[in-house]
Amino acid sequence: MEEINEIALLKELGASLRKTRTQKGYTLLQIEAWSGIDKSDVSKIERGKINPTYSTLIKLCVALEEPLYKVLQVKG
């Protein structure tokens, strides 16, 4: 059985969130206002430094106007 590299997955997830945000032209401050998640935490998630909860991911996806399944499409 192949071992899951959690650190790599978190970095890929964060990169996906950041790419979505920047492609839409949204700032961290806007995402903070729309999601209720502190911009420093959003930044940490985007850099793969913290593991977001499911609830946090949903809030971010709503703020990004992007379905969760698209954000989760990481290579793994």
Secondary structure, DSSP 4 states (H G I P E B T S, - for coil): -PPP-HHHHHHHHHHHHHHHHHHTT--HHHHHHHH---HHHHHHHHTT-S---HHHHHHHHHHHT--HHHHT----
